[in-house]
């Protein structure tokens, strides 16, 4: 094996693709003493900002998705694909990667396609119970597919699948704050149970509306609330809370470790990383999936846990009417809480990033035998 290992990583479009990619890169740096890691993303997408903040260089491809409805943007799609494939060839020929890793997103497609054509070891990581179109297509070409859920043989060749789980932030894997520190951080009552509401980094308007409509019911359960709203509908929460000291309203939570420690129950969207973090912190959760997510993958993520008796779920269309009864049944049923917490362990993969790094390392060693 050469002394310096060159690794190309591609993942973007959403935090659900970017943050696992960064976690995998960090694990590879720890596993392999001499590494040169470079990212490839889509121009104009959030990875072009987030990846450099994590300390890695990134090159952008002119690529975007094919729109599901008729639009002039689709006219440029074939040109973008050709342009991105050509640029991917240039990047690979210049960087000479020992392995190429993709976590989903538009840029992963051209990069891993070219790498597979050149017989360079390739690995993709799929975060969701229902794979995105890029990873589904790549699964036929790449050498290994790391997944986060069982029964993924429906989408990928069985012999390529490795169950690794979803990589998440270290501070969430090993929560260090005490309960007292978390309560003090949010200025909460130490004697009350706490409901954490999270709709992802952008918030979730329909969840906020459902909570606002049912706030009186929630407070009757003697709960205090940490309510992360996102920037677009913070006013809904603030108007409903009306400066009630039992409710902490914030558009973004910068210290999620504090929030998770404080929480006894969670209401959340069902994105792959949100689910992975909730599994890691072992908290009973009610998932309200985003119905407009690609291929309705959030619902499929949530159903996987619901079927394993490790979570509860409400469809967004029923959120206003169903939320009071579902949260009441969870808060008042300690046996249900214990069952959910116990069953979350079945879905737990605390070493996910290192498991993926280990698979990548094996592939590099085989490549150089």
C-alpha positions, 0 to 999 in steps of 0.5 A: 500500500502506498504511503499516501492514500488519496480519497475522493468523497462526494455527498451533498444537496442536503445535510443528510448527505453532507454530514455523514460524508464529513463524518466518514472523512474524519474517521478515515483520517483517524484510521489511516495515518497518511491521507489526502482527502478531497470532496466533490460537490454540486456547484451552488449547493450547501456542501460548497460551504459546509465542507470547507468549514469542516476543513476539507477542500472541495471541487464543484460540478455543474450538476442538478437533478432532473425535475419531476415536472415539465420545466425549462431546467430539464433542457439543460440536464443532459448538458450538465450530465455530460459536463460533469462526467467530463470534469469528473474524469479530469478530477480523477485523472489529476487526483489519482484516488485510491478509493472514491466514496459517495453518500448521495446527492447529484455530484456523487453520480458522475464521480462514482460512475467515472471511478467505476469505469476506471476500475477504481474501488468505489463505495456508496453509503445509503442513509435511508430505508428507501434509497435515493435515485443516485445511489440506486443507480450507482448500486449496480456499478460500485463495489460496496454499498454500506446501508443503515437498515436491514432488508435493503436487498430489494434495492442493491445486490445482496453481495455488495451490502454491508450494514454499518448504520448512519454516521453522526456527530461525536458530541451526540454519540457521547453526550457529556452534559449532565441533566442539570447543565442541560436544564440550566442551559435552557433555563428549564424547571428541573422537576418537569419532564421535557418535550423536544420538538425538532423539524430539521435545520430548516424547521417544519411549518406543519409540525409547528402549526400542529404543536401550536394548535395543541399547546394547551393539551401538551402543557396539561401533561405537565410538560415543558417544551424546547421548540426548535422552529426553523426561521420561516415559522418562528412567529407561529411558535412565539405567538402560541407560546405567548412568553410562557416560561415553560416553553423555550422557542428558538429558530435553531439549536446550536447545542443539540447535545444539551437539547438531547440530554434535557429531553424526555420525549421528542417530536421530529421529522424522520430524516436519516440523520435525525433518526440516527441521533435519536437512536443514539441518545435512546429517547422515545420519539414521535415521528412526523415524516415530511410527505414531500421528501423524495420517494416519501423516504422519511415515511419509510424511515419512520415505518422501519422503527415503528414496525420494530416497536422503537418509535411512534409515527403520525402522518403530517395530514393527521398531525393536528388531530392526532398529536394530543392523543399520541403524545398523551399515550406516550407520556403516561405509559412508562411501559411503552417508553421502556419498550421503545428505548429497549428496541432502539438498541436493535437499530443502534450502530454507534461505530458507523463512521468507523465501520465504513472507514474500515470497509474502505480500508479493506478495499484499498488493501485488496486493490494493492495486493 
